Amino acid sequence: MKHALLLFLSSNHLQARWLENGKAIAEGDFPDSSDGKANFAAFLKGKKCATYLLVDVIEEDFRQETIPHLIGGTRNALLKRKFEQFYRDTPFQQATFLQRQSNGRRDDEMLFSALTNPSAITSWVDIMLTYKTPLVGIYSVPQVSTPLVKNHISKHLLLISWERNAGLRQSYFRDHRLNISRLTPLRGETTFQDAVLDELGRTYQYLKNLSLLPAGQTLDVRIMGAVNDLVELQQKLPRSADMRYDFADLEDIAKQLKFNGEVTDSDASQLFMHQLLATPPKSSYANSSHTHFYDLWKLRRGMNWTSIGILVAGLISGASDIAMGELDKRQASTLRMQAKTLQGQTQQVLATMPSSHAPATDMKMAVSIMRTLDDRSDIPEHLLQPVSEVLNDHPPIGILTLTWQYDANEPVAENTRGDFPALILTIKGQLNGFSSRYRAALDELEQLERDLLARGYIVTITEKPLDISATGIIGDRRKSDGKPLAFSMRLAWRPKT
């Protein structure tokens, strides 16, 4: 990339580096004040290039959630509901896919995160929007640090780094996937080494309390810093069977990342900015309004390159046309003769073919038959989607089998089409976690029935976990405690009139 603008934002400070051909030709430090923001606005003037904003603040929240494996608009709607539930008051939010479960319903494990103090970021972003800065995205240090641990052998790794204007960053990775991250600001005369010694034990206990670190599991701790600081830490860190230490010299990391700047202390902010430019994460905290001018910038560049390509192609084509002109003149007479011959042969073939005229009534009947066949084709996705959405609202209910068929003899319900056979869905499932609480299980099943009725299905419970009718026999089922309670139901559906 010929030009790029890198920004590093902490709670009270913004650092800027303007790169040209990979070298920093302008830098700026702007405090979170009216003067600092005015100077930042002046710095932006005339710099129309791809801009990356890297954020390192305390107010970054992480939540791990398991959601059903969905695709398309249904998945987007579910993610939107989760954002409204977790992070209603901030536009800086994202959902990162971690992995798909290997058993059960094979749900998706997701990491939801957000910058929960939007005012600290919006004021800087508004300045960029005012000057139409092409903002590529808004990223956080935990995001950018993920590629730095992808080749580490540990499955339970705590990565520790220090950024001078932000503080001590501790990010926990399980199976090389980010789970949670904490930032501790450095106060007063606290050094990088003192902060590591003070916070490491607290973070270890924090991971244990959240059950993120399995019992008996050793935590690998990778500390990034300058070699002098690492030597001092190596001497002061307590020896413990609970933690193993791994010291990463920033100069070695800079060589691996092909960073051509100077590493003078344990401040890793420059390396994170370089890592962001080299391999930007696929998702960011920015939404479409934040990246609007970047989209226009890309479109304008694309149109420029397309115009150049069209011009070059036109010149080549023009030269070729001139060269081929004389040859075309010589061949024109021959082609005209061949065309006349083919036209005569075509007329002879058409004269021997039967009439292909079809009456309008036959065409109308054919269209009607095709529509009927289309209506009675394989079960469309939109008929199963409401059932899936209702089942998602009833986590204790698990589905064992689902079968479907058409039945023309099914009674016709009010306000439904009688000329269309009913779609019959047969569901067999189980109620998990109720043990011998049969009343609660029946309530859950009845609520499922009401929800399906509200979606337009005719519902018949063909088997309940407990027969409470007058002819039913209630036996002593205490020995079956803990086993799932089975049920089955029959759903009927016809299109509305």
Sequence and secondary structure as in RCSB ss.txt:
>XXXX:A:sequence
MKHALLLFLSSNHLQARWLENGKAIAEGDFPDSSDGKANFAAFLKGKKCATYLLVDVIEEDFRQETIPHLIGGTR
NALLKRKFEQFYRDTPFQQATFLQRQSNGRRDDEMLFSALTNPSAITSWVDIMLTYKTPLVGIYSVPQVSTPLVK
NHISKHLLLISWERNAGLRQSYFRDHRLNISRLTPLRGETTFQDAVLDELGRTYQYLKNLSLLPAGQTLDVRIMG
AVNDLVELQQKLPRSADMRYDFADLEDIAKQLKFNGEVTDSDASQLFMHQLLATPPKSSYANSSHTHFYDLWKLR
RGMNWTSIGILVAGLISGASDIAMGELDKRQASTLRMQAKTLQGQTQQVLATMPSSHAPATDMKMAVSIMRTLDD
RSDIPEHLLQPVSEVLNDHPPIGILTLTWQYDANEPVAENTRGDFPALILTIKGQLNGFSSRYRAALDELEQLER
DLLARGYIVTITEKPLDISATGIIGDRRKSDGKPLAFSMRLAWRPKT
>XXXX:A:secstr
  EEEEEEEETTEEEEEEEETTEEEEEEEEESSHHHHHHHHHHHTT  S EEEEE  S EEEEEEEE    HHHH
HHHHHHHHHHH TT S EEEEEEEE SSTT  EEEEEEEES THHHHHHHHHHHHTT  EEEEEEHHHHHGGGGT
T S SEEEEEEEETTTEEEEEEEETTEEEEEEEE   TT  HHHHHHHHHHHHHHHHHHTT S TT  EEEEEEE
 HHHHHHHHHHS  BTTEEEEEEEHHHHHHHTT  S   SSB HHHHHHHHHHS  S  S  TTTTHHHHHHHHH
HHHHHHHHHHHHHHHHHHHHHHHHHHHHHHHHHHHHHHHHHHHHHHHHHHHHS      HHHHHHHHHHHHHHHH
TSS  HHHHHHHHHHHHT TTEEEEEEEEEEETTS   TTB TTS EEEEEEEEEE S TT HHHHHHHHHHHHH
HHHHTT EEEEEE SS  STT      GGGTTS EEEEEEEEE  B 
